[in-house]
Amino acid sequence: MRYYFFELLACPVCKNPNLLLHSIVEEEREVKVDVAKVRCRRWCSLYWRNADETPLELCQKCVHRDIVEGVIVCTNCGRWYPIISSIPVMMNDKYRNPKEDMEFMRRNASRIPEHIRREMRIPRMIE
């Protein structure tokens, strides 16, 4: 998942667009895009600041980064969604696979910062 796609996402359950993003594994990939057209409009998730405060040179670095594994957390309802193989798995709870969620947490819980783990309330998998 590219950082600049992140601002297009919202929690599928409560529709909240204010999500936390934590990248666990990233890769550099060459892409041919016009940075001015894809740069974030509201919030820069890579540098955690308002998008209008982020210089275009930093956006140039961002568009070449791909999040291979990570987690997205809704700041409203606490639901969390894994990013696996560069794909954000943002499904309603009834469609989620608890075994996959548990495996993801087993592999990554120690690599997710405490302030993000505190927000991860549903489904409850870590204490």
Secondary structure, DSSP 8 states (H G I E B T S, - for coil): -BGGGGGG---TTT----EEEEEEEEEE------HHHHS-SSEETTTTEEGGGS-HHHHHHHTTEEEEEEEEEETTT-BEEEEETTEE----GGG--HHHHHHHHHHHGGGS-HHHHTT--BS----
